Amino acid sequence: MSQYTAAVPSDGLVRPEIKFFFEEFYKISDTADAHEKYAETFTSDARLIMGPNEAKGRDEIIKMRHGMWEKVAQRSHKPEQIYAFGSGSDEVMLNGTVAYVLKDDKKTETVWAAKAHFVKLDGVLKMDFYQVFLDTGAMARAK
């Protein structure tokens, strides 16, 4: 089983395509130079909120993405669980952990939770909203 495979409740509310989306999304998220590929997982007018930072639209998302890698040498997400807001819902919550190796060789790990909303564009699933809740002090406490 991949580190990117999250559990889903047995009630069948989480659509398989959403589970697969996140497996691919976190692989991309953990790839340092995949800025464009990361941005392609969002709609052109998507809203991304990462802790206290917010980006709207592809250009701002790419700029934020570069900033997310500014002090990070390596990142490793482990999504744990995905929950849907009802049968066939386009909205989910999920949680997991993320481990970082910083460019100064310090390491840290923190838990996160996220809320995502999906739309289909030309048959392709994309997020038009993604908000991540995480401990923004984790980097400062890296050892």
PyMOL CGO cylinders between C-alpha atoms (Angstrom):
from pymol import cmd
from pymol.cgo import CYLINDER

trace = [
    CYLINDER, 0.00, 0.00, 0.00, 1.29, 3.44, -0.93, 0.3, 1, 1, 1, 1, 1, 1,
    CYLINDER, 1.29, 3.44, -0.93, 1.99, 6.01, 1.78, 0.3, 1, 1, 1, 1, 1, 1,
    CYLINDER, 1.99, 6.01, 1.78, -0.48, 8.20, -0.12, 0.3, 1, 1, 1, 1, 1, 1,
    CYLINDER, -0.48, 8.20, -0.12, -3.43, 5.81, 0.22, 0.3, 1, 1, 1, 1, 1, 1,
    CYLINDER, -3.43, 5.81, 0.22, -5.87, 7.12, 2.81, 0.3, 1, 1, 1, 1, 1, 1,
    CYLINDER, -5.87, 7.12, 2.81, -8.55, 5.07, 4.49, 0.3, 1, 1, 1, 1, 1, 1,
    CYLINDER, -8.55, 5.07, 4.49, -12.17, 5.84, 3.74, 0.3, 1, 1, 1, 1, 1, 1,
    CYLINDER, -12.17, 5.84, 3.74, -15.28, 4.90, 5.74, 0.3, 1, 1, 1, 1, 1, 1,
    CYLINDER, -15.28, 4.90, 5.74, -16.92, 1.66, 4.67, 0.3, 1, 1, 1, 1, 1, 1,
    CYLINDER, -16.92, 1.66, 4.67, -20.19, 3.48, 3.95, 0.3, 1, 1, 1, 1, 1, 1,
    CYLINDER, -20.19, 3.48, 3.95, -19.12, 4.16, 0.34, 0.3, 1, 1, 1, 1, 1, 1,
    CYLINDER, -19.12, 4.16, 0.34, -19.69, 7.91, 0.60, 0.3, 1, 1, 1, 1, 1, 1,
    CYLINDER, -19.69, 7.91, 0.60, -16.17, 8.84, -0.59, 0.3, 1, 1, 1, 1, 1, 1,
    CYLINDER, -16.17, 8.84, -0.59, -16.09, 8.49, -4.36, 0.3, 1, 1, 1, 1, 1, 1,
    CYLINDER, -16.09, 8.49, -4.36, -13.20, 6.28, -5.57, 0.3, 1, 1, 1, 1, 1, 1,
    CYLINDER, -13.20, 6.28, -5.57, -12.08, 9.01, -7.98, 0.3, 1, 1, 1, 1, 1, 1,
    CYLINDER, -12.08, 9.01, -7.98, -11.57, 11.40, -5.04, 0.3, 1, 1, 1, 1, 1, 1,
    CYLINDER, -11.57, 11.40, -5.04, -9.52, 8.82, -3.14, 0.3, 1, 1, 1, 1, 1, 1,
    CYLINDER, -9.52, 8.82, -3.14, -7.37, 8.30, -6.26, 0.3, 1, 1, 1, 1, 1, 1,
    CYLINDER, -7.37, 8.30, -6.26, -7.11, 12.07, -6.81, 0.3, 1, 1, 1, 1, 1, 1,
    CYLINDER, -7.11, 12.07, -6.81, -5.52, 12.53, -3.38, 0.3, 1, 1, 1, 1, 1, 1,
    CYLINDER, -5.52, 12.53, -3.38, -3.08, 9.65, -3.91, 0.3, 1, 1, 1, 1, 1, 1,
    CYLINDER, -3.08, 9.65, -3.91, -1.78, 11.46, -6.99, 0.3, 1, 1, 1, 1, 1, 1,
    CYLINDER, -1.78, 11.46, -6.99, -2.08, 14.93, -5.45, 0.3, 1, 1, 1, 1, 1, 1,
    CYLINDER, -2.08, 14.93, -5.45, 0.19, 14.16, -2.49, 0.3, 1, 1, 1, 1, 1, 1,
    CYLINDER, 0.19, 14.16, -2.49, 2.77, 12.47, -4.74, 0.3, 1, 1, 1, 1, 1, 1,
    CYLINDER, 2.77, 12.47, -4.74, 2.87, 15.72, -6.71, 0.3, 1, 1, 1, 1, 1, 1,
    CYLINDER, 2.87, 15.72, -6.71, 2.85, 17.82, -3.55, 0.3, 1, 1, 1, 1, 1, 1,
    CYLINDER, 2.85, 17.82, -3.55, 5.94, 15.95, -2.30, 0.3, 1, 1, 1, 1, 1, 1,
    CYLINDER, 5.94, 15.95, -2.30, 7.83, 16.50, -5.58, 0.3, 1, 1, 1, 1, 1, 1,
    CYLINDER, 7.83, 16.50, -5.58, 9.94, 19.64, -5.18, 0.3, 1, 1, 1, 1, 1, 1,
    CYLINDER, 9.94, 19.64, -5.18, 9.95, 20.81, -8.80, 0.3, 1, 1, 1, 1, 1, 1,
    CYLINDER, 9.95, 20.81, -8.80, 6.35, 19.90, -9.74, 0.3, 1, 1, 1, 1, 1, 1,
    CYLINDER, 6.35, 19.90, -9.74, 4.97, 23.45, -9.37, 0.3, 1, 1, 1, 1, 1, 1,
    CYLINDER, 4.97, 23.45, -9.37, 3.04, 23.49, -12.66, 0.3, 1, 1, 1, 1, 1, 1,
    CYLINDER, 3.04, 23.49, -12.66, 1.71, 19.96, -12.17, 0.3, 1, 1, 1, 1, 1, 1,
    CYLINDER, 1.71, 19.96, -12.17, 0.56, 20.93, -8.67, 0.3, 1, 1, 1, 1, 1, 1,
    CYLINDER, 0.56, 20.93, -8.67, -1.27, 23.99, -10.03, 0.3, 1, 1, 1, 1, 1, 1,
    CYLINDER, -1.27, 23.99, -10.03, -2.95, 21.83, -12.69, 0.3, 1, 1, 1, 1, 1, 1,
    CYLINDER, -2.95, 21.83, -12.69, -4.81, 19.94, -9.93, 0.3, 1, 1, 1, 1, 1, 1,
    CYLINDER, -4.81, 19.94, -9.93, -6.78, 23.15, -9.29, 0.3, 1, 1, 1, 1, 1, 1,
    CYLINDER, -6.78, 23.15, -9.29, -9.27, 25.07, -11.41, 0.3, 1, 1, 1, 1, 1, 1,
    CYLINDER, -9.27, 25.07, -11.41, -7.94, 28.30, -12.93, 0.3, 1, 1, 1, 1, 1, 1,
    CYLINDER, -7.94, 28.30, -12.93, -9.88, 30.35, -10.36, 0.3, 1, 1, 1, 1, 1, 1,
    CYLINDER, -9.88, 30.35, -10.36, -9.37, 28.04, -7.36, 0.3, 1, 1, 1, 1, 1, 1,
    CYLINDER, -9.37, 28.04, -7.36, -8.94, 29.30, -3.82, 0.3, 1, 1, 1, 1, 1, 1,
    CYLINDER, -8.94, 29.30, -3.82, -6.10, 27.71, -1.81, 0.3, 1, 1, 1, 1, 1, 1,
    CYLINDER, -6.10, 27.71, -1.81, -5.69, 28.45, 1.89, 0.3, 1, 1, 1, 1, 1, 1,
    CYLINDER, -5.69, 28.45, 1.89, -2.61, 27.01, 3.57, 0.3, 1, 1, 1, 1, 1, 1,
    CYLINDER, -2.61, 27.01, 3.57, -2.52, 27.94, 7.23, 0.3, 1, 1, 1, 1, 1, 1,
    CYLINDER, -2.52, 27.94, 7.23, -2.45, 31.75, 7.30, 0.3, 1, 1, 1, 1, 1, 1,
    CYLINDER, -2.45, 31.75, 7.30, -1.64, 32.08, 3.57, 0.3, 1, 1, 1, 1, 1, 1,
    CYLINDER, -1.64, 32.08, 3.57, -4.18, 32.38, 0.78, 0.3, 1, 1, 1, 1, 1, 1,
    CYLINDER, -4.18, 32.38, 0.78, -3.93, 32.21, -3.00, 0.3, 1, 1, 1, 1, 1, 1,
    CYLINDER, -3.93, 32.21, -3.00, -6.62, 32.70, -5.63, 0.3, 1, 1, 1, 1, 1, 1,
    CYLINDER, -6.62, 32.70, -5.63, -6.06, 31.52, -9.16, 0.3, 1, 1, 1, 1, 1, 1,
    CYLINDER, -6.06, 31.52, -9.16, -3.30, 29.55, -10.82, 0.3, 1, 1, 1, 1, 1, 1,
    CYLINDER, -3.30, 29.55, -10.82, -0.60, 32.27, -10.77, 0.3, 1, 1, 1, 1, 1, 1,
    CYLINDER, -0.60, 32.27, -10.77, -0.99, 32.88, -7.04, 0.3, 1, 1, 1, 1, 1, 1,
    CYLINDER, -0.99, 32.88, -7.04, -1.09, 29.14, -6.36, 0.3, 1, 1, 1, 1, 1, 1,
    CYLINDER, -1.09, 29.14, -6.36, 2.20, 28.65, -8.22, 0.3, 1, 1, 1, 1, 1, 1,
    CYLINDER, 2.20, 28.65, -8.22, 3.74, 31.55, -6.29, 0.3, 1, 1, 1, 1, 1, 1,
    CYLINDER, 3.74, 31.55, -6.29, 2.53, 30.05, -2.99, 0.3, 1, 1, 1, 1, 1, 1,
    CYLINDER, 2.53, 30.05, -2.99, 3.84, 26.65, -4.02, 0.3, 1, 1, 1, 1, 1, 1,
    CYLINDER, 3.84, 26.65, -4.02, 7.33, 28.06, -4.64, 0.3, 1, 1, 1, 1, 1, 1,
    CYLINDER, 7.33, 28.06, -4.64, 7.17, 29.62, -1.16, 0.3, 1, 1, 1, 1, 1, 1,
    CYLINDER, 7.17, 29.62, -1.16, 6.20, 26.27, 0.38, 0.3, 1, 1, 1, 1, 1, 1,
    CYLINDER, 6.20, 26.27, 0.38, 9.50, 24.84, -0.88, 0.3, 1, 1, 1, 1, 1, 1,
    CYLINDER, 9.50, 24.84, -0.88, 11.67, 27.85, -0.02, 0.3, 1, 1, 1, 1, 1, 1,
    CYLINDER, 11.67, 27.85, -0.02, 13.09, 26.30, 3.20, 0.3, 1, 1, 1, 1, 1, 1,
    CYLINDER, 13.09, 26.30, 3.20, 12.11, 22.68, 2.55, 0.3, 1, 1, 1, 1, 1, 1,
    CYLINDER, 12.11, 22.68, 2.55, 14.43, 20.10, 1.01, 0.3, 1, 1, 1, 1, 1, 1,
    CYLINDER, 14.43, 20.10, 1.01, 12.04, 17.17, 1.32, 0.3, 1, 1, 1, 1, 1, 1,
    CYLINDER, 12.04, 17.17, 1.32, 8.37, 16.73, 2.19, 0.3, 1, 1, 1, 1, 1, 1,
    CYLINDER, 8.37, 16.73, 2.19, 6.44, 13.52, 2.86, 0.3, 1, 1, 1, 1, 1, 1,
    CYLINDER, 6.44, 13.52, 2.86, 2.65, 13.50, 3.28, 0.3, 1, 1, 1, 1, 1, 1,
    CYLINDER, 2.65, 13.50, 3.28, 0.79, 10.57, 4.78, 0.3, 1, 1, 1, 1, 1, 1,
    CYLINDER, 0.79, 10.57, 4.78, -2.95, 11.09, 4.40, 0.3, 1, 1, 1, 1, 1, 1,
    CYLINDER, -2.95, 11.09, 4.40, -4.81, 8.94, 6.92, 0.3, 1, 1, 1, 1, 1, 1,
    CYLINDER, -4.81, 8.94, 6.92, -8.55, 9.32, 6.38, 0.3, 1, 1, 1, 1, 1, 1,
    CYLINDER, -8.55, 9.32, 6.38, -10.95, 10.94, 3.92, 0.3, 1, 1, 1, 1, 1, 1,
    CYLINDER, -10.95, 10.94, 3.92, -14.54, 11.76, 4.86, 0.3, 1, 1, 1, 1, 1, 1,
    CYLINDER, -14.54, 11.76, 4.86, -17.30, 12.84, 2.47, 0.3, 1, 1, 1, 1, 1, 1,
    CYLINDER, -17.30, 12.84, 2.47, -20.09, 15.30, 3.24, 0.3, 1, 1, 1, 1, 1, 1,
    CYLINDER, -20.09, 15.30, 3.24, -22.69, 12.82, 2.01, 0.3, 1, 1, 1, 1, 1, 1,
    CYLINDER, -22.69, 12.82, 2.01, -23.38, 10.38, -0.79, 0.3, 1, 1, 1, 1, 1, 1,
    CYLINDER, -23.38, 10.38, -0.79, -21.86, 11.54, -4.07, 0.3, 1, 1, 1, 1, 1, 1,
    CYLINDER, -21.86, 11.54, -4.07, -20.59, 14.72, -2.42, 0.3, 1, 1, 1, 1, 1, 1,
    CYLINDER, -20.59, 14.72, -2.42, -18.05, 16.94, -4.14, 0.3, 1, 1, 1, 1, 1, 1,
    CYLINDER, -18.05, 16.94, -4.14, -16.80, 18.09, -0.73, 0.3, 1, 1, 1, 1, 1, 1,
    CYLINDER, -16.80, 18.09, -0.73, -14.53, 16.15, 1.64, 0.3, 1, 1, 1, 1, 1, 1,
    CYLINDER, -14.53, 16.15, 1.64, -12.49, 16.54, 4.79, 0.3, 1, 1, 1, 1, 1, 1,
    CYLINDER, -12.49, 16.54, 4.79, -9.27, 14.64, 5.28, 0.3, 1, 1, 1, 1, 1, 1,
    CYLINDER, -9.27, 14.64, 5.28, -6.42, 14.42, 7.74, 0.3, 1, 1, 1, 1, 1, 1,
    CYLINDER, -6.42, 14.42, 7.74, -2.91, 13.09, 7.98, 0.3, 1, 1, 1, 1, 1, 1,
    CYLINDER, -2.91, 13.09, 7.98, 0.68, 13.92, 8.84, 0.3, 1, 1, 1, 1, 1, 1,
    CYLINDER, 0.68, 13.92, 8.84, 3.48, 15.57, 6.95, 0.3, 1, 1, 1, 1, 1, 1,
    CYLINDER, 3.48, 15.57, 6.95, 7.20, 15.21, 7.65, 0.3, 1, 1, 1, 1, 1, 1,
    CYLINDER, 7.20, 15.21, 7.65, 9.74, 17.79, 6.50, 0.3, 1, 1, 1, 1, 1, 1,
    CYLINDER, 9.74, 17.79, 6.50, 13.48, 17.82, 6.03, 0.3, 1, 1, 1, 1, 1, 1,
    CYLINDER, 13.48, 17.82, 6.03, 14.54, 21.44, 5.88, 0.3, 1, 1, 1, 1, 1, 1,
    CYLINDER, 14.54, 21.44, 5.88, 17.41, 22.77, 3.79, 0.3, 1, 1, 1, 1, 1, 1,
    CYLINDER, 17.41, 22.77, 3.79, 19.45, 23.18, 6.98, 0.3, 1, 1, 1, 1, 1, 1,
    CYLINDER, 19.45, 23.18, 6.98, 18.97, 19.40, 7.63, 0.3, 1, 1, 1, 1, 1, 1,
    CYLINDER, 18.97, 19.40, 7.63, 16.58, 19.94, 10.54, 0.3, 1, 1, 1, 1, 1, 1,
    CYLINDER, 16.58, 19.94, 10.54, 13.52, 17.66, 10.63, 0.3, 1, 1, 1, 1, 1, 1,
    CYLINDER, 13.52, 17.66, 10.63, 9.98, 18.13, 11.82, 0.3, 1, 1, 1, 1, 1, 1,
    CYLINDER, 9.98, 18.13, 11.82, 6.58, 16.48, 11.50, 0.3, 1, 1, 1, 1, 1, 1,
    CYLINDER, 6.58, 16.48, 11.50, 3.10, 17.81, 12.08, 0.3, 1, 1, 1, 1, 1, 1,
    CYLINDER, 3.10, 17.81, 12.08, -0.52, 16.76, 11.76, 0.3, 1, 1, 1, 1, 1, 1,
    CYLINDER, -0.52, 16.76, 11.76, -2.86, 18.49, 9.32, 0.3, 1, 1, 1, 1, 1, 1,
    CYLINDER, -2.86, 18.49, 9.32, -6.48, 18.47, 8.29, 0.3, 1, 1, 1, 1, 1, 1,
    CYLINDER, -6.48, 18.47, 8.29, -7.95, 19.79, 5.07, 0.3, 1, 1, 1, 1, 1, 1,
    CYLINDER, -7.95, 19.79, 5.07, -11.25, 20.59, 3.41, 0.3, 1, 1, 1, 1, 1, 1,
    CYLINDER, -11.25, 20.59, 3.41, -11.57, 20.25, -0.35, 0.3, 1, 1, 1, 1, 1, 1,
    CYLINDER, -11.57, 20.25, -0.35, -14.26, 20.91, -2.93, 0.3, 1, 1, 1, 1, 1, 1,
    CYLINDER, -14.26, 20.91, -2.93, -14.15, 19.36, -6.39, 0.3, 1, 1, 1, 1, 1, 1,
    CYLINDER, -14.15, 19.36, -6.39, -15.54, 20.11, -9.83, 0.3, 1, 1, 1, 1, 1, 1,
    CYLINDER, -15.54, 20.11, -9.83, -15.15, 18.25, -13.10, 0.3, 1, 1, 1, 1, 1, 1,
    CYLINDER, -15.15, 18.25, -13.10, -13.73, 20.16, -16.05, 0.3, 1, 1, 1, 1, 1, 1,
    CYLINDER, -13.73, 20.16, -16.05, -13.77, 18.32, -19.37, 0.3, 1, 1, 1, 1, 1, 1,
    CYLINDER, -13.77, 18.32, -19.37, -14.09, 15.06, -17.42, 0.3, 1, 1, 1, 1, 1, 1,
    CYLINDER, -14.09, 15.06, -17.42, -11.11, 15.81, -15.16, 0.3, 1, 1, 1, 1, 1, 1,
    CYLINDER, -11.11, 15.81, -15.16, -11.53, 16.17, -11.41, 0.3, 1, 1, 1, 1, 1, 1,
    CYLINDER, -11.53, 16.17, -11.41, -10.01, 19.39, -10.03, 0.3, 1, 1, 1, 1, 1, 1,
    CYLINDER, -10.01, 19.39, -10.03, -10.21, 21.28, -6.78, 0.3, 1, 1, 1, 1, 1, 1,
    CYLINDER, -10.21, 21.28, -6.78, -11.78, 24.72, -6.80, 0.3, 1, 1, 1, 1, 1, 1,
    CYLINDER, -11.78, 24.72, -6.80, -11.29, 25.08, -3.04, 0.3, 1, 1, 1, 1, 1, 1,
    CYLINDER, -11.29, 25.08, -3.04, -8.66, 23.56, -0.74, 0.3, 1, 1, 1, 1, 1, 1,
    CYLINDER, -8.66, 23.56, -0.74, -7.95, 24.69, 2.81, 0.3, 1, 1, 1, 1, 1, 1,
    CYLINDER, -7.95, 24.69, 2.81, -5.28, 23.13, 5.00, 0.3, 1, 1, 1, 1, 1, 1,
    CYLINDER, -5.28, 23.13, 5.00, -5.27, 23.48, 8.76, 0.3, 1, 1, 1, 1, 1, 1,
    CYLINDER, -5.27, 23.48, 8.76, -1.84, 22.85, 10.28, 0.3, 1, 1, 1, 1, 1, 1,
    CYLINDER, -1.84, 22.85, 10.28, 0.53, 23.91, 13.01, 0.3, 1, 1, 1, 1, 1, 1,
    CYLINDER, 0.53, 23.91, 13.01, 2.45, 26.79, 11.44, 0.3, 1, 1, 1, 1, 1, 1,
    CYLINDER, 2.45, 26.79, 11.44, 5.01, 26.71, 14.28, 0.3, 1, 1, 1, 1, 1, 1,
    CYLINDER, 5.01, 26.71, 14.28, 6.28, 23.24, 13.34, 0.3, 1, 1, 1, 1, 1, 1,
    CYLINDER, 6.28, 23.24, 13.34, 9.09, 24.65, 11.18, 0.3, 1, 1, 1, 1, 1, 1,
    CYLINDER, 9.09, 24.65, 11.18, 10.31, 26.91, 13.99, 0.3, 1, 1, 1, 1, 1, 1,
    CYLINDER, 10.31, 26.91, 13.99, 10.52, 23.91, 16.33, 0.3, 1, 1, 1, 1, 1, 1,
    CYLINDER, 10.52, 23.91, 16.33, 12.44, 21.73, 13.83, 0.3, 1, 1, 1, 1, 1, 1,
    CYLINDER, 12.44, 21.73, 13.83, 15.38, 19.82, 15.29, 0.3, 1, 1, 1, 1, 1, 1,
]
cmd.load_cgo(trace, "trace")
